[in-house]
Amino acid sequence: MLTRIKNVLANKSVMIRLGITFALIAVYRIASYIPIPLFNVELLTTGGSQWGSGFLGILNSYTGQALSRYSVLSLGISPYITASIAVQLLQVVIPQMKEWQEEGDTGKAKAARLTKYLALVLGFAQALLLIIGTGERGSQIQIGVSSGIGTYLYMALTVLAGTVFTIWLADTITSRGVGNGSSIIIGIGVMTSIPIMISTLSNKYLGTNNGWDIVTYVFILVLYVAILLAVVYMNIAQRKIPISYANRQGSLGKSESNIPLKINSAGVLPVIFASTLLSIPLSIVGFLESSIGEGTKSWIESIFSYNQPVGFIVYIILIVVFSFFYTFMVTNPHQIADNLSKSNAYIPGVRPGEDTKNYISRVLFKVTVIGTVYLVILAALPIITAAVFGFVGQEAANITLGGTGLLIVVGVAADTTQQVEAAANQETYQGLF
């Protein structure tokens, strides 16, 4: 471990990239405190919390509480993530877009360009919904400012500019820093909620003289650490399929090559997909609640809110569907089988071609079942623990044991660490020659 750290510290190029990454993260955090112009932010932020533990609470966590501060970065990078999801799905169902995957860098450039255009459209729509919905809650515009459509458009464009700035920061981190910029920005936002969780727990359990409250407090912290360790383990867990090469027989001995299949190949994306779909009607209801009848509002929330029994079932079903869909999209058994044939490689005991494809599909299906069960449990943990410990409202939003946030933080930390080590080792090897 110490050797790895020394290699990183001794590598000037990697240290510069790390410095750029930390500097851009600092810029993002500072900018997240800039309020949306013309809003009476003091009135909004002192009028009580309205974010709760639903999708808006999740979005608030992903943006590092920028949404609850009514910052120009309120939407964070969420429009870009949603656009990325949409483009990936379109590349599967539309033949013309599917061909982009076979065009190499040119196809990737087309997909990236479409993603950014779509992110602009989604960002403006979400920003306008945020501004108009907040304005409908009462007189939230500064005194002396007209609350007409021109004002709303100006404020929405300001929030859109904040989203574009966030996307630029993420792209710059990816190209000039270390790690995936989008993931790092979301991960940093989630990590800022950890001190809030500890503070909320302390106020709830340590502010009393009840001995059982202290025991509960310690138990919850131990449970959180246990969940964290389980997430770390599942993040690196793999099922390896051994392969041999037709031209590596004899003196070279048995091949140690393998095909690694991650237990959770889809990562956190199925949960984000499910949350995004459920968020559309909930966001409209949340921001335009004064214009929607109470009966309609209750019906929509019962179907799409995962805090309700029916909504929870819908949420779990969506996670399962997206988990299998995305896993088989990024890990294509047919393509793997073709690549093995082209490399004169085979799976011992399995005939090349169709049999190899079917074997990989069966193994991948079994692995995905385990990964999906893990994802479902992790996504359900905040809901279950909130019910068990009696967390409600903003308290439930602040105290999240498990959930997608923890998975994001662990995944970002692991991927970034691997990239830093790989960059340091690459520079070292280049120096030898």
GIDACOR-V958354 format. One record per residue. RES is the residue in one small letter. PHI is phi in whole degrees, 0 to 359 (999 if undefined). Layout:
# GIDACOR-V958354
res = (RES/RES)
phi = (PHI/PHI)
This chain:
# GIDACOR-V958354
res = (m/l/t/r/i/k/n/v/l/a/n/k/s/v/m/i/r/l/g/i/t/f/a/l/i/a/v/y/r/i/a/s/y/i/p/i/p/l/f/n/v/e/l/l/t/t/g/g/s/q/w/g/s/g/f/l/g/i/l/n/s/y/t/g/q/a/l/s/r/y/s/v/l/s/l/g/i/s/p/y/i/t/a/s/i/a/v/q/l/l/q/v/v/i/p/q/m/k/e/w/q/e/e/g/d/t/g/k/a/k/a/a/r/l/t/k/y/l/a/l/v/l/g/f/a/q/a/l/l/l/i/i/g/t/g/e/r/g/s/q/i/q/i/g/v/s/s/g/i/g/t/y/l/y/m/a/l/t/v/l/a/g/t/v/f/t/i/w/l/a/d/t/i/t/s/r/g/v/g/n/g/s/s/i/i/i/g/i/g/v/m/t/s/i/p/i/m/i/s/t/l/s/n/k/y/l/g/t/n/n/g/w/d/i/v/t/y/v/f/i/l/v/l/y/v/a/i/l/l/a/v/v/y/m/n/i/a/q/r/k/i/p/i/s/y/a/n/r/q/g/s/l/g/k/s/e/s/n/i/p/l/k/i/n/s/a/g/v/l/p/v/i/f/a/s/t/l/l/s/i/p/l/s/i/v/g/f/l/e/s/s/i/g/e/g/t/k/s/w/i/e/s/i/f/s/y/n/q/p/v/g/f/i/v/y/i/i/l/i/v/v/f/s/f/f/y/t/f/m/v/t/n/p/h/q/i/a/d/n/l/s/k/s/n/a/y/i/p/g/v/r/p/g/e/d/t/k/n/y/i/s/r/v/l/f/k/v/t/v/i/g/t/v/y/l/v/i/l/a/a/l/p/i/i/t/a/a/v/f/g/f/v/g/q/e/a/a/n/i/t/l/g/g/t/g/l/l/i/v/v/g/v/a/a/d/t/t/q/q/v/e/a/a/a/n/q/e/t/y/q/g/l/f)
phi = (999/296/296/297/296/297/299/292/294/276/263/297/298/294/296/296/295/296/298/297/299/296/295/291/297/297/299/297/294/294/295/291/261/279/283/293/296/78/282/276/298/299/293/294/280/256/270/97/280/233/270/61/247/277/298/298/294/295/298/298/292/296/266/67/68/294/294/290/269/53/276/295/259/303/273/57/253/301/299/291/297/299/296/298/299/298/294/297/292/295/292/273/262/255/305/299/284/295/294/300/294/263/264/68/296/296/295/296/295/297/296/295/294/296/299/291/296/294/297/297/295/296/298/293/297/293/296/295/296/297/293/294/297/292/296/286/282/145/279/259/275/302/299/92/253/290/263/275/296/298/296/297/295/299/293/295/295/294/295/298/299/296/294/299/297/295/298/297/300/297/297/292/298/296/275/243/254/233/85/272/302/298/295/295/297/294/299/297/299/294/296/292/276/295/300/294/297/298/296/296/298/297/295/282/250/266/273/244/260/279/296/293/296/294/298/298/300/295/299/295/295/296/298/297/296/297/296/300/296/296/294/299/297/292/291/255/294/221/245/262/261/291/228/236/243/295/257/235/263/80/292/285/79/287/287/254/289/202/255/277/246/292/300/243/296/281/63/270/301/302/290/295/302/298/297/296/297/292/286/301/292/292/295/297/295/295/274/243/298/288/259/247/297/298/295/296/299/296/294/297/294/292/272/252/270/284/276/258/306/294/299/296/296/300/300/295/300/297/298/298/299/291/297/292/300/288/299/284/281/273/242/268/302/297/293/297/298/296/296/296/297/293/264/57/248/207/268/307/86/234/291/297/90/297/296/296/299/294/295/298/298/295/295/297/297/297/296/293/301/296/297/290/301/299/297/298/298/295/290/275/304/300/290/293/294/297/289/292/267/76/279/225/58/294/299/293/291/282/258/244/271/93/81/292/302/295/297/296/299/296/297/296/298/294/295/294/299/297/292/296/296/296/295/295/292/297/296/295/294/296/292/291/256)
